[in-house]
């Protein structure tokens, strides 16, 4: 039991230190552009960061008002959609894509890509 607790504690601390390291790096870059930055962190096994949980709650609140549905159902639906997206991303990362992805030649390094058969 104690070993399990230590393992969970170590993984939690590594997760938090990784979040802090990425946040400080990206906040500096955003401040150079006179912008703000919030890192929405979620791990491949579904562990959600504090900011991401707040983002999901706020999104669920707005969607529940817009769609006239209950907050709980919308929040559950959002969580399922996020989990499906994580499963798809992990699967694609492990197995690769079916189609070749090649860049469109952006000079500024923007995240645009073109899928070809």
Protein Blocks (a to p, Z undefined) as FASTA:
>chain_A
ZZmmmmmmmmmmmmmmmmmmmmmmmmmmmmmnopadddddddfkopacfklmmmmmmmmm
mmmmmnopafklmmmmmmmmmmmmmmmmmmmmmnopfbdcddehiaklpabdcddZZ
